[in-house]
Amino acid sequence: MAETLSPQELSQLSPLEWVMPRSFISQILCFPSTNPRIYEVLRDGLASTLADVPYLASRIVARTHPKGSVALSPPCDSLGDLFRVNDLATAVDYNDLKAGGFRPSLFDGLDLFFADLNPANTSPSPVFRAVLSLVKGGCLLSVSLNHSTADITAFGSLLKIWASHCRTGSSEDIQFSQLWLDRTAIVNSSRHAPADAPLLLHKEDSSPSSQPSKPVEIETTFFRYSAESLTSLKAEISKHLPDGTSWVSTSDILTALLWGSAIFSESSDDDKDTANDVCFMRIAVNCRSRYNPPLPKNYLGAAFGVSLVTAKKVDLMDIGRSSGETYSISAIANVAAAVRQSVNAIDENKMNTIVNHLSAQEDVTGLKLCEQPASVSIVSWADEGVYELDWGTELGHCEVVRLPTFKTKRYPVVFPRLPNGDLEVLVSFDRELLNRWRAAYSVSPWKA
């Protein structure tokens, strides 16, 4: 039996969580179930989840030292504060959502989330909120978790706990342990930080832009990439990797394809590709396995570093122009290798240096992960495992994960891997740029 954590340990957020985005990780899980007991099962399952993870009922509060850091309050929210049901049966038809490909715009204007989620940078701010929306022919479960407590891996682990309670009445089935909650490992490990490790942090420029940008019409859509095609491409790419890189993953390759598509979409037709032009991208790297001993795979806190990837613009443009059988293997190999090298660069020493530095500051306001800013960021939720979760007889398995339309530009977010292995990618660009991406995607050799 794992040692029970003290209330003080449970309320301690690690310094990594002080610099998380002041936002919520949110997803809409769509289920084709109309069982009358769905709300009861989810409510009771959440009550038991709350017993496992008490700080879901806490609030995020600002700390006085260091300035800009945050902590968890004692649990103060009721189950009713955390979870409510919403009857949209006369307004929304699940089959209409499905017929429309569950496109983001179909979720716009619906009352799917708690009003107190926005803005997330207020103090106190909720840790967790969920809304069950009953629609004709199905239901939508909208879940939000404060990013100051978690990353996407932790979000997936929390859903795993909740689903287990709904399915079996306990979390024993998934071998839940209080070690999943123990943030002291990250803090304790940081005491061994080497003096010469590079600091993967930068100070965000808070100065307002001199020119207000003109309003643009934002469109949010999904592009789907074939697992089979990516696997075949990996076999081809592996024969042409540059020196210093022995292998790349399909995730590295997809990241390269998405980055190339983004750069191509944003470049005007008269842009000159010079061999010396380079582009930068930020990529989040799950560091649970980088510690010795490793953090639990289902660790419920935030545990990632952000690495900077550098690639030649000419390679990225070549990737963006890919069509049919016409594509540059060397360009994809070069960029995928750059991604892999940056992923491998995140290790325990670098994470310890980050935590040590943050702990020693008087003010952490504006500090962000990654050694320098980069406008492009590609985020992956591919390994969240949400489609594998069995929520029990009443609810079954989630059919699709979605979000409504974004109000602002958003670089690619790779959504949870589909049961057949394909990957859906959310992109939110202004319409002109998105149409360039859409045109390139229509002839992509890797589309599903």
LOSE-434503 format. One record per residue (C-alpha): residue number from 0; chain; y, x, z. Coordinates in steps of 0.5 Angstrom, whole numbers. Each point is the difference from the previous one (the first is absolute). Example, Ala and Ser with C-alpha at 12.3 -4.5 7.8 and 13.67 -1.06 7.14 Angstrom:
# LOSE-434503
+-----+-------+-------+-------+-------+
!   n ! chain !     Y !     X !     Z !
+-----+-------+-------+-------+-------+
!   0 !     A !    -9 !    25 !    16 !
!   1 !     A !     7 !     2 !    -2 !
+-----+-------+-------+-------+-------+
# end
This chain:
# LOSE-434503
+-----+-------+-------+-------+-------+
!   n ! chain !     Y !     X !     Z !
+-----+-------+-------+-------+-------+
!   0 !     A !     0 !     0 !     0 !
!   1 !     A !     7 !     3 !    -2 !
!   2 !     A !     5 !     1 !     6 !
!   3 !     A !     5 !    -5 !     0 !
!   4 !     A !     7 !     2 !    -2 !
!   5 !     A !     5 !    -1 !     5 !
!   6 !     A !     6 !    -5 !    -1 !
!   7 !     A !     5 !     6 !    -1 !
!   8 !     A !    -5 !     3 !    -5 !
!   9 !     A !    -1 !    -7 !    -4 !
!  10 !     A !     8 !     0 !     0 !
!  11 !     A !     1 !     7 !    -3 !
!  12 !     A !     2 !     1 !    -7 !
!  13 !     A !    -1 !     6 !    -3 !
!  14 !     A !     6 !     4 !    -3 !
!  15 !     A !    -3 !    -1 !    -7 !
!  16 !     A !     1 !    -7 !     2 !
!  17 !     A !     8 !     1 !     1 !
!  18 !     A !     1 !     2 !    -7 !
!  19 !     A !    -4 !    -6 !    -3 !
!  20 !     A !     4 !    -5 !    -5 !
!  21 !     A !     3 !    -5 !     4 !
!  22 !     A !    -4 !    -6 !    -3 !
!  23 !     A !    -6 !    -4 !     0 !
!  24 !     A !    -6 !     2 !    -4 !
!  25 !     A !    -2 !    -7 !    -3 !
!  26 !     A !    -5 !    -3 !    -4 !
!  27 !     A !    -2 !    -7 !    -2 !
!  28 !     A !    -8 !    -1 !     0 !
!  29 !     A !    -2 !    -6 !    -5 !
!  30 !     A !    -6 !    -4 !     2 !
!  31 !     A !    -4 !    -6 !    -4 !
!  32 !     A !    -2 !    -3 !     7 !
!  33 !     A !     2 !    -7 !     2 !
!  34 !     A !    -4 !     0 !     6 !
!  35 !     A !     3 !    -4 !     6 !
!  36 !     A !    -1 !     5 !     5 !
!  37 !     A !     3 !     6 !    -3 !
!  38 !     A !     6 !    -1 !     4 !
!  39 !     A !    -4 !     0 !     7 !
!  40 !     A !    -4 !     6 !    -2 !
!  41 !     A !     6 !     4 !    -2 !
!  42 !     A !     3 !    -2 !     6 !
!  43 !     A !    -5 !     2 !     5 !
!  44 !     A !    -2 !     6 !    -4 !
!  45 !     A !     7 !     2 !     1 !
!  46 !     A !     0 !    -1 !     7 !
!  47 !     A !    -6 !     4 !     1 !
!  48 !     A !     3 !     6 !    -5 !
!  49 !     A !     6 !    -1 !     5 !
!  50 !     A !    -5 !     2 !     6 !
!  51 !     A !    -2 !     6 !    -4 !
!  52 !     A !     7 !     2 !    -2 !
!  53 !     A !     5 !    -2 !     5 !
!  54 !     A !     6 !     3 !    -3 !
!  55 !     A !     0 !    -5 !    -6 !
!  56 !     A !     4 !    -5 !     5 !
!  57 !     A !     5 !     6 !     1 !
!  58 !     A !     7 !     1 !    -3 !
!  59 !     A !     2 !     6 !    -3 !
!  60 !     A !     6 !     3 !     4 !
!  61 !     A !     5 !     5 !    -1 !
!  62 !     A !     0 !     6 !     5 !
!  63 !     A !     6 !     4 !     3 !
!  64 !     A !    -3 !     7 !    -1 !
!  65 !     A !    -1 !     2 !    -5 !
!  66 !     A !     5 !    -4 !    -4 !
!  67 !     A !    -3 !    -4 !    -5 !
!  68 !     A !    -7 !     0 !     3 !
!  69 !     A !    -4 !    -6 !     2 !
!  70 !     A !    -5 !    -3 !     5 !
!  71 !     A !    -4 !    -6 !     1 !
!  72 !     A !     2 !    -5 !     5 !
!  73 !     A !    -5 !    -3 !     5 !
!  74 !     A !    -4 !    -5 !    -3 !
!  75 !     A !     5 !    -7 !     0 !
!  76 !     A !    -2 !    -4 !    -6 !
!  77 !     A !    -5 !    -6 !     0 !
!  78 !     A !    -5 !    -1 !    -5 !
!  79 !     A !     4 !    -6 !    -2 !
!  80 !     A !     6 !     5 !    -2 !
!  81 !     A !    -5 !     5 !    -4 !
!  82 !     A !    -4 !    -6 !    -4 !
!  83 !     A !     2 !    -7 !    -3 !
!  84 !     A !    -3 !    -4 !    -5 !
!  85 !     A !     4 !    -3 !    -6 !
!  86 !     A !    -2 !    -6 !    -4 !
!  87 !     A !     2 !     1 !    -7 !
!  88 !     A !    -5 !    -5 !    -3 !
!  89 !     A !     4 !    -4 !    -4 !
!  90 !     A !     5 !     6 !    -2 !
!  91 !     A !    -6 !     5 !    -3 !
!  92 !     A !    -6 !    -1 !    -3 !
!  93 !     A !    -5 !     6 !     0 !
!  94 !     A !    -3 !    -1 !    -7 !
!  95 !     A !     7 !     1 !    -2 !
!  96 !     A !     1 !     6 !     3 !
!  97 !     A !    -6 !     3 !    -3 !
!  98 !     A !     1 !    -3 !    -7 !
!  99 !     A !     7 !     4 !     0 !
! 100 !     A !    -4 !     6 !     2 !
! 101 !     A !     3 !     0 !     7 !
! 102 !     A !     6 !     3 !    -3 !
! 103 !     A !     6 !     2 !     6 !
! 104 !     A !     5 !    -5 !    -3 !
! 105 !     A !    -5 !    -6 !     2 !
! 106 !     A !     1 !     2 !     7 !
! 107 !     A !     8 !     0 !     0 !
! 108 !     A !     3 !    -5 !     4 !
! 109 !     A !    -6 !    -2 !     4 !
! 110 !     A !     1 !     0 !     8 !
! 111 !     A !    -6 !     5 !     1 !
! 112 !     A !     3 !     5 !     5 !
! 113 !     A !     3 !     0 !     7 !
! 114 !     A !     8 !     0 !     0 !
! 115 !     A !     1 !     5 !     5 !
! 116 !     A !    -3 !     6 !    -4 !
! 117 !     A !     6 !     1 !    -4 !
! 118 !     A !     4 !     5 !     2 !
! 119 !     A !    -6 !     4 !     3 !
! 120 !     A !     5 !     5 !     2 !
! 121 !     A !     3 !    -4 !     6 !
! 122 !     A !    -2 !     1 !     7 !
! 123 !     A !    -4 !    -3 !     3 !
! 124 !     A !    -4 !    -1 !    -7 !
! 125 !     A !    -7 !    -4 !     0 !
! 126 !     A !    -7 !     4 !    -1 !
! 127 !     A !    -4 !    -5 !    -3 !
! 128 !     A !     1 !    -7 !    -3 !
! 129 !     A !    -5 !    -4 !    -5 !
! 130 !     A !     1 !    -7 !    -3 !
! 131 !     A !    -6 !    -4 !    -3 !
! 132 !     A !     2 !    -4 !    -5 !
! 133 !     A !    -4 !    -6 !    -2 !
! 134 !     A !     0 !    -1 !    -8 !
! 135 !     A !    -4 !    -5 !    -4 !
! 136 !     A !    -6 !     3 !    -2 !
! 137 !     A !     0 !     6 !     5 !
! 138 !     A !     5 !     4 !     5 !
! 139 !     A !     4 !     6 !     0 !
! 140 !     A !     0 !     5 !     6 !
! 141 !     A !     7 !     3 !     1 !
! 142 !     A !    -1 !     6 !     4 !
! 143 !     A !     6 !     5 !     2 !
! 144 !     A !    -1 !     6 !     5 !
! 145 !     A !     6 !     4 !     2 !
! 146 !     A !     0 !     7 !    -4 !
! 147 !     A !     3 !     4 !     7 !
! 148 !     A !    -7 !    -1 !     2 !
! 149 !     A !    -5 !     1 !    -6 !
! 150 !     A !    -1 !     2 !    -7 !
! 151 !     A !    -4 !    -4 !    -5 !
! 152 !     A !    -7 !     3 !     3 !
! 153 !     A !     2 !    -3 !     7 !
! 154 !     A !     2 !    -6 !    -4 !
! 155 !     A !    -7 !    -1 !    -3 !
! 156 !     A !    -4 !     2 !     7 !
! 157 !     A !     4 !    -6 !     3 !
! 158 !     A !    -2 !    -5 !    -5 !
! 159 !     A !    -7 !     3 !     1 !
! 160 !     A !     0 !    -1 !     8 !
! 161 !     A !     3 !    -7 !    -1 !
! 162 !     A !    -5 !    -2 !    -6 !
! 163 !     A !    -6 !     3 !     5 !
! 164 !     A !     2 !    -5 !     5 !
! 165 !     A !     1 !    -6 !    -4 !
! 166 !     A !    -7 !     2 !    -3 !
! 167 !     A !    -4 !     2 !     6 !
! 168 !     A !     4 !    -2 !     6 !
! 169 !     A !     1 !     7 !     2 !
! 170 !     A !     2 !     7 !    -3 !
! 171 !     A !    -7 !     3 !     2 !
! 172 !     A !    -2 !    -1 !    -7 !
! 173 !     A !     5 !     5 !    -2 !
! 174 !     A !    -1 !     5 !     6 !
! 175 !     A !     7 !    -1 !     2 !
! 176 !     A !     3 !     5 !     5 !
! 177 !     A !     6 !     1 !     4 !
! 178 !     A !     0 !     7 !    -3 !
! 179 !     A !     3 !    -4 !    -6 !
! 180 !     A !     6 !    -1 !     4 !
! 181 !     A !     1 !     7 !     3 !
! 182 !     A !     6 !     3 !    -3 !
! 183 !     A !     0 !     6 !     5 !
! 184 !     A !    -5 !     4 !    -4 !
! 185 !     A !     6 !     1 !    -5 !
! 186 !     A !     5 !     2 !     5 !
! 187 !     A !    -5 !     5 !     4 !
! 188 !     A !    -2 !     3 !    -7 !
! 189 !     A !     7 !     2 !    -1 !
! 190 !     A !     0 !     5 !     5 !
! 191 !     A !    -4 !     5 !    -4 !
! 192 !     A !     5 !     0 !    -6 !
! 193 !     A !     1 !     6 !    -3 !
! 194 !     A !     7 !     3 !     0 !
! 195 !     A !     0 !     2 !    -8 !
! 196 !     A !    -2 !    -7 !    -3 !
! 197 !     A !     5 !    -3 !    -5 !
! 198 !     A !     3 !    -6 !     3 !
! 199 !     A !    -1 !    -6 !    -4 !
! 200 !     A !     6 !    -4 !     2 !
! 201 !     A !     7 !    -1 !    -3 !
! 202 !     A !     6 !    -4 !     2 !
! 203 !     A !     2 !    -6 !    -4 !
! 204 !     A !     7 !     0 !    -3 !
! 205 !     A !     3 !    -6 !     3 !
! 206 !     A !     7 !     0 !    -4 !
! 207 !     A !     1 !    -6 !    -4 !
! 208 !     A !     0 !     1 !    -8 !
! 209 !     A !     7 !     0 !    -2 !
! 210 !     A !    -2 !    -5 !    -6 !
! 211 !     A !    -3 !    -7 !     2 !
! 212 !     A !    -5 !    -1 !    -5 !
! 213 !     A !     0 !    -6 !    -5 !
! 214 !     A !    -5 !    -5 !     2 !
! 215 !     A !    -6 !     0 !    -4 !
! 216 !     A !    -6 !    -5 !    -1 !
! 217 !     A !    -6 !     2 !     4 !
! 218 !     A !    -7 !    -2 !    -2 !
! 219 !     A !    -6 !     2 !     3 !
! 220 !     A !    -7 !     0 !    -3 !
! 221 !     A !    -7 !     3 !     0 !
! 222 !     A !    -3 !     4 !    -4 !
! 223 !     A !    -8 !     1 !     0 !
! 224 !     A !    -4 !     7 !    -1 !
! 225 !     A !    -7 !     0 !    -2 !
! 226 !     A !    -5 !     4 !     5 !
! 227 !     A !    -5 !     1 !    -6 !
! 228 !     A !     6 !     3 !    -4 !
! 229 !     A !     3 !     5 !     6 !
! 230 !     A !    -7 !     2 !     1 !
! 231 !     A !    -1 !     2 !    -7 !
! 232 !     A !     7 !     3 !     0 !
! 233 !     A !    -2 !     4 !     6 !
! 234 !     A !    -6 !     3 !    -3 !
! 235 !     A !     4 !     2 !    -6 !
! 236 !     A !     6 !     3 !     4 !
! 237 !     A !    -5 !     4 !     5 !
! 238 !     A !    -1 !     5 !    -6 !
! 239 !     A !     7 !     1 !    -1 !
! 240 !     A !     3 !     2 !     7 !
! 241 !     A !     5 !     5 !     0 !
! 242 !     A !    -2 !     6 !     4 !
! 243 !     A !     0 !    -1 !     8 !
! 244 !     A !    -2 !    -7 !     0 !
! 245 !     A !    -8 !    -1 !     0 !
! 246 !     A !     0 !    -7 !     0 !
! 247 !     A !     4 !    -7 !     0 !
! 248 !     A !    -1 !    -7 !     2 !
! 249 !     A !     1 !    -6 !    -4 !
! 250 !     A !     5 !    -2 !     5 !
! 251 !     A !     4 !     7 !    -2 !
! 252 !     A !    -1 !    -2 !    -7 !
! 253 !     A !     3 !    -7 !     1 !
! 254 !     A !     6 !     3 !     3 !
! 255 !     A !     1 !     4 !    -6 !
! 256 !     A !     0 !    -6 !    -5 !
! 257 !     A !     4 !    -4 !     5 !
! 258 !     A !     5 !     6 !     1 !
! 259 !     A !     0 !     1 !    -8 !
! 260 !     A !     1 !    -8 !    -1 !
! 261 !     A !     6 !     0 !     5 !
! 262 !     A !     4 !     6 !    -3 !
! 263 !     A !    -1 !    -2 !    -7 !
! 264 !     A !     2 !    -7 !     1 !
! 265 !     A !     6 !     3 !     3 !
! 266 !     A !     2 !     5 !    -5 !
! 267 !     A !     4 !    -2 !    -6 !
! 268 !     A !    -2 !     1 !    -7 !
! 269 !     A !     5 !     6 !    -1 !
! 270 !     A !    -2 !     3 !     6 !
! 271 !     A !    -2 !     7 !    -2 !
! 272 !     A !    -7 !     3 !     3 !
! 273 !     A !     1 !     7 !     2 !
! 274 !     A !    -5 !     5 !     3 !
! 275 !     A !     4 !     2 !     6 !
! 276 !     A !     2 !    -7 !     2 !
! 277 !     A !    -4 !    -2 !     6 !
! 278 !     A !    -1 !    -7 !     4 !
! 279 !     A !    -2 !    -1 !     7 !
! 280 !     A !    -4 !    -5 !     4 !
! 281 !     A !    -1 !    -2 !     7 !
! 282 !     A !    -8 !    -2 !     2 !
! 283 !     A !    -2 !    -2 !     7 !
! 284 !     A !    -7 !     3 !     2 !
! 285 !     A !    -4 !    -3 !     5 !
! 286 !     A !    -1 !     6 !     5 !
! 287 !     A !    -5 !    -3 !     5 !
! 288 !     A !    -6 !     5 !    -3 !
! 289 !     A !     5 !     6 !     0 !
! 290 !     A !     0 !     0 !     8 !
! 291 !     A !    -6 !     4 !     4 !
! 292 !     A !    -3 !    -4 !     3 !
! 293 !     A !     2 !    -5 !    -5 !
! 294 !     A !     4 !    -6 !     2 !
! 295 !     A !    -5 !    -7 !     0 !
! 296 !     A !     0 !    -2 !    -8 !
! 297 !     A !     2 !    -7 !     3 !
! 298 !     A !     6 !     3 !     4 !
! 299 !     A !     5 !    -6 !     1 !
! 300 !     A !     7 !     5 !     0 !
! 301 !     A !     3 !     3 !    -6 !
! 302 !     A !    -3 !     6 !    -2 !
! 303 !     A !     2 !     3 !    -6 !
! 304 !     A !     5 !     6 !    -3 !
! 305 !     A !     4 !    -1 !    -6 !
! 306 !     A !    -1 !     6 !    -6 !
! 307 !     A !     5 !     2 !    -5 !
! 308 !     A !    -4 !     0 !    -7 !
! 309 !     A !     4 !     4 !    -6 !
! 310 !     A !    -2 !    -1 !    -7 !
! 311 !     A !     3 !     2 !    -7 !
! 312 !     A !     4 !    -6 !    -3 !
! 313 !     A !    -3 !     1 !    -7 !
! 314 !     A !    -7 !    -1 !     3 !
! 315 !     A !     2 !    -6 !     3 !
! 316 !     A !     3 !    -3 !    -6 !
! 317 !     A !    -6 !     2 !    -4 !
! 318 !     A !    -4 !    -4 !     5 !
! 319 !     A !     5 !    -6 !    -1 !
! 320 !     A !    -1 !     0 !    -7 !
! 321 !     A !    -8 !    -1 !     0 !
! 322 !     A !    -3 !    -5 !    -4 !
! 323 !     A !    -7 !    -1 !    -3 !
! 324 !     A !    -3 !     6 !    -1 !
! 325 !     A !     6 !     4 !     0 !
! 326 !     A !     2 !     3 !     6 !
! 327 !     A !     0 !     7 !     3 !
! 328 !     A !    -5 !     3 !     4 !
! 329 !     A !     3 !     6 !     2 !
! 330 !     A !     7 !    -4 !     2 !
! 331 !     A !    -5 !    -5 !     5 !
! 332 !     A !    -4 !     6 !     2 !
! 333 !     A !     7 !     4 !     2 !
! 334 !     A !     3 !    -6 !     4 !
! 335 !     A !    -7 !    -2 !     3 !
! 336 !     A !    -1 !     7 !     3 !
! 337 !     A !     7 !     0 !     3 !
! 338 !     A !    -1 !    -6 !     3 !
! 339 !     A !    -6 !     3 !     3 !
! 340 !     A !     3 !     6 !     2 !
! 341 !     A !     5 !    -4 !     4 !
! 342 !     A !    -5 !    -4 !     3 !
! 343 !     A !    -4 !     6 !     3 !
! 344 !     A !     7 !     3 !     3 !
! 345 !     A !     0 !    -5 !     5 !
! 346 !     A !    -4 !     3 !     6 !
! 347 !     A !     0 !     0 !     8 !
! 348 !     A !     5 !     6 !     0 !
! 349 !     A !     5 !    -4 !    -4 !
! 350 !     A !    -1 !    -6 !     4 !
! 351 !     A !     0 !     3 !     7 !
! 352 !     A !     7 !     4 !    -3 !
! 353 !     A !     3 !    -7 !    -2 !
! 354 !     A !    -2 !    -3 !     7 !
! 355 !     A !     3 !     6 !     4 !
! 356 !     A !     6 !     0 !    -4 !
! 357 !     A !     1 !    -7 !     2 !
! 358 !     A !    -1 !     0 !     7 !
! 359 !     A !     5 !     6 !     1 !
! 360 !     A !     6 !    -4 !    -3 !
! 361 !     A !     5 !    -4 !     3 !
! 362 !     A !     1 !    -4 !    -6 !
! 363 !     A !    -5 !    -2 !    -5 !
! 364 !     A !     4 !    -5 !    -4 !
! 365 !     A !     0 !     1 !    -7 !
! 366 !     A !    -6 !     5 !     0 !
! 367 !     A !    -5 !    -2 !    -5 !
! 368 !     A !    -7 !     3 !    -2 !
! 369 !     A !    -1 !     5 !    -6 !
! 370 !     A !     4 !     6 !    -1 !
! 371 !     A !     5 !    -3 !    -4 !
! 372 !     A !     2 !    -6 !    -3 !
! 373 !     A !    -3 !    -3 !    -7 !
! 374 !     A !     2 !    -6 !    -3 !
! 375 !     A !    -7 !    -2 !    -2 !
! 376 !     A !    -5 !    -2 !     5 !
! 377 !     A !    -7 !    -2 !    -2 !
! 378 !     A !    -4 !    -4 !     6 !
! 379 !     A !    -7 !    -1 !     0 !
! 380 !     A !    -4 !    -6 !     4 !
! 381 !     A !    -6 !     1 !    -5 !
! 382 !     A !    -5 !     2 !     6 !
! 383 !     A !     3 !    -6 !     5 !
! 384 !     A !    -7 !    -3 !    -1 !
! 385 !     A !     3 !    -7 !     1 !
! 386 !     A !    -5 !    -3 !    -5 !
! 387 !     A !    -6 !     2 !     3 !
! 388 !     A !     2 !    -4 !     7 !
! 389 !     A !    -4 !    -6 !     1 !
! 390 !     A !     4 !    -5 !     4 !
! 391 !     A !    -6 !    -4 !     2 !
! 392 !     A !    -3 !    -7 !    -2 !
! 393 !     A !     7 !    -4 !     0 !
! 394 !     A !     4 !     5 !    -4 !
! 395 !     A !    -5 !     5 !    -4 !
! 396 !     A !     3 !     6 !    -4 !
! 397 !     A !     7 !     0 !    -2 !
! 398 !     A !     1 !    -1 !    -8 !
! 399 !     A !     6 !     4 !    -1 !
! 400 !     A !     6 !     4 !     3 !
! 401 !     A !     7 !    -2 !    -2 !
! 402 !     A !     8 !     1 !     2 !
! 403 !     A !     5 !    -4 !    -2 !
! 404 !     A !     6 !     3 !    -5 !
! 405 !     A !     3 !     6 !     2 !
! 406 !     A !     8 !    -1 !     1 !
! 407 !     A !     1 !     7 !    -2 !
! 408 !     A !    -3 !     6 !    -4 !
! 409 !     A !    -7 !     2 !     2 !
! 410 !     A !    -4 !     6 !    -3 !
! 411 !     A !    -8 !    -1 !     0 !
! 412 !     A !    -4 !    -3 !     5 !
! 413 !     A !    -7 !     1 !    -1 !
! 414 !     A !    -3 !    -7 !     3 !
! 415 !     A !    -7 !     0 !     4 !
! 416 !     A !    -6 !     2 !    -5 !
! 417 !     A !    -3 !    -6 !    -3 !
! 418 !     A !    -7 !    -2 !     1 !
! 419 !     A !    -2 !     3 !    -7 !
! 420 !     A !     4 !     6 !     2 !
! 421 !     A !     6 !    -2 !    -5 !
! 422 !     A !     7 !     2 !     3 !
! 423 !     A !     6 !    -5 !     0 !
! 424 !     A !     7 !     4 !     0 !
! 425 !     A !     6 !    -4 !     2 !
! 426 !     A !     6 !     2 !    -3 !
! 427 !     A !     7 !    -3 !     1 !
! 428 !     A !     6 !     3 !    -5 !
! 429 !     A !     5 !    -3 !    -4 !
! 430 !     A !    -2 !    -4 !    -6 !
! 431 !     A !     2 !     5 !    -5 !
! 432 !     A !    -4 !     6 !     3 !
! 433 !     A !    -6 !    -5 !     2 !
! 434 !     A !     0 !    -2 !    -8 !
! 435 !     A !    -1 !     7 !    -2 !
! 436 !     A !    -5 !     1 !     5 !
! 437 !     A !    -4 !    -6 !    -2 !
! 438 !     A !     1 !     2 !    -7 !
! 439 !     A !    -4 !     7 !     1 !
! 440 !     A !    -5 !    -4 !     5 !
! 441 !     A !    -2 !    -5 !    -6 !
! 442 !     A !    -3 !     6 !    -4 !
! 443 !     A !    -2 !     4 !     6 !
! 444 !     A !    -7 !     3 !     0 !
! 445 !     A !    -1 !    -1 !     7 !
! 446 !     A !     2 !    -7 !     1 !
! 447 !     A !    -5 !    -5 !     3 !
+-----+-------+-------+-------+-------+
# end
